[in-house]
Amino acid sequence: MDNGNHAKSIDRLGVLVCAFNEADRIERVVQACLAQNPFLVLVVDDGSIDGTADVAAKAGAKVVRNSENIGKGASLRRGFELIRDAGCDAVIVVDGDGQHDPSEIPRFLDAYERTRIPILVGNRMANTRGMPLVRRWTNRSMAWILNRLVKIYVADPPCGYRLYRVEVLPFIMSVEPRFAFEFDVLLHAALRSIRIDSVRVSTIYNRRRRSHVAPFRDAWLLFGVVRHHFLDARREADHYGAA
C-alpha cells in the first residue's frame, strides 16, 4: 500500500462535518467550509432534535441523518463511506460545534502538498490558552499513551480536525462508536506504518456551552481501546513464539 510518499495531489476535497444538536452553529460552520471551495461538504446529523439537518441543508451542505444518536465514531464511518463513494481524493473532518476554524483548512492542504503524508492531525497544544485544564491533561496523557503503544508522537491525539487521504481509510477504520474512534484510528495507522503528522490549529472553546465530551466516560472507552490493542499484541507474540 502507498503510505503517502508518492501520493497524488488533492483535486477533489471533501469536508465532513459531524453534528449533534448544533442548529445555532451549523450554518456558520457549513458556510465557512464552503468558502474554501471544496468538492463536497457533507454533514452527518447524528440524530439531532433541534433542526440541525434542515439548517445545514439550507446553508448548502449535503446532509444525511442518523435516525438516532449513535455516536461520533459511527457517524464518521458513515461519512467516510459517502465521501469515498463521491469520488473525493481526501477528506478534512471538521466538528459541527464551532471548535474548528474552517479558514485553517488551507494549512492542512499546504502541509499535505509539502509532505504527501496521508494523515494530518490538528495540533492545539502550541497555544493552550482557553483550553480547560482537564482537556490539556487528557491530550498530553493520550499523546504519552500513543507513544508508548506504537512509538509515534502526535501532540494532540483527541483533536478531531484532521485530513485523511481516502485510500488509507479502509486500513485504519475502527469499530468504536464514540470518541475513542479517533484514537483507535491512529493506532491502526501506526501499526500499519501509515505516516501521521500534525498541523497547528487554533484552540477554540466556548466555556458557556456544555461539551459533548464526558471525561470519565471517554477515559473508560479509551482504556478499552488500549486494553484491546495490548491483548492483540500479546496474542500475536504468543502465536509467533509458539510457531
Secondary structure, 3 states (H helix, E strand, C coil): CCCCCCCCCCCCEEEEEEECCCCCCHHHHHHHHHCCCCCEEEEEECCCCCCHHHHHHHHCCEEEECCCCCCHHHHHHHHHHHHHHCCCCEEEEEECCCCCCHHHHHHHHHHHHHHCCCEEEEECCCCCCCCCHHHHHHHHHHHHHHHHHHCCCCCCCCCCCEEEEHHHHHHHCCCCCCCHHHHHHHHHHHHCCCCEEEEECCCCCCCCCCCCCCHHHHHHHHHHHHHHHHHHHHHHHHHHHHC
